[in-house]
Amino acid sequence: MTKAKRTLWRNARIATMAGSKPWGWLEHGAILAEGGRILWVGEEASMDPQVRGVPTVEHDLEGACVTPGIVDCHTHLVYAGNRANEFEMRLKGKSYSDIARSGGGILSTVAATRAADDESLFRLAKGRAMALMHGGVTTVEVKSGYGLTESDEARCLEVGKR
């Protein structure tokens, strides 16, 4: 069995969340990993050559920012419908009550969610989850709230679990 190669990401701006600087900021940081585990994080200049080891695959991040994974602790991931037009309506001075009376608001999302089949809800939720992931979110706590009946809420939670 061959040993996993070490990977070194260097020339990075790293937020470590440790130390006395805001965000634990490392301006000229590096991260060394092996087999899916981080072995070392710090200022690149302070890395002991013994720690680095060989063979090492290197990636120059060219000053890119590296942060810990983002946690989204309140996400309504499973729902149907789209209320983006309501934002423009609010900008034009319509009140939430006006929007609701014209068929918008949360009740339009509830109606669309109840009308959607499970496969459609899953497809929409998966797209939202993938967009969050691509934005750096590593953990999502999924909330229900657009069914408003016990059976519709349970259905949304089952889709979210899937």
WOURJO-V666707 format. One record per backbone hydrogen bond with DSSP energy under -1.0 kcal/mol. NH is the residue of the N-H (numbers start at 0). CO is the residue of the C=O. E is the energy in kcal/mol with one decimal. If there is no record, write none. Layout:
# WOURJO-V666707
{{NH/CO/E} {NH/CO/E}}
This chain:
# WOURJO-V666707
{{5/54/-1.6} {6/32/-3.0} {7/56/-3.3} {8/30/-2.9} {9/58/-2.6} {11/28/-2.2} {12/63/-2.7} {13/25/-2.5} {14/65/-2.7} {16/22/-2.6} {23/20/-2.6} {24/21/-1.5} {25/13/-2.6} {28/11/-3.1} {29/41/-2.3} {30/8/-2.6} {31/39/-2.8} {32/6/-2.8} {33/36/-2.5} {36/33/-1.5} {38/31/-3.1} {39/31/-1.7} {41/29/-1.9} {43/27/-3.0} {45/42/-1.7} {46/43/-1.6} {51/47/-1.7} {52/48/-1.4} {56/5/-3.2} {58/7/-2.7} {60/9/-2.9} {62/10/-3.4} {63/60/-2.0} {65/12/-2.8} {69/135/-2.6} {71/138/-2.9} {74/140/-2.0} {76/74/-1.3} {85/82/-1.5} {86/83/-1.1} {88/84/-1.9} {89/85/-2.5} {90/86/-2.1} {91/87/-1.5} {92/89/-1.7} {93/88/-2.3} {98/94/-2.4} {99/95/-2.8} {100/96/-2.6} {101/97/-1.4} {102/99/-1.7} {103/98/-2.8} {107/104/-1.4} {108/104/-1.0} {109/105/-2.6} {110/106/-2.4} {111/107/-2.1} {112/108/-2.5} {113/109/-2.7} {114/110/-1.9} {115/111/-1.3} {120/116/-2.3} {121/117/-2.6} {122/118/-2.4} {123/119/-2.5} {124/120/-2.5} {125/121/-3.0} {126/122/-2.0} {127/123/-2.0} {128/124/-2.8} {129/125/-2.6} {130/126/-2.0} {131/127/-2.2} {132/128/-2.5} {133/129/-2.6} {135/132/-1.9} {136/131/-2.4} {137/69/-2.6} {138/69/-1.4} {140/71/-2.5} {142/74/-3.3} {152/148/-2.9} {153/149/-2.3} {154/150/-2.1} {155/151/-2.2} {156/152/-2.4} {157/153/-2.2} {158/154/-2.2} {159/155/-2.5} {160/156/-2.4} {161/157/-2.0}}
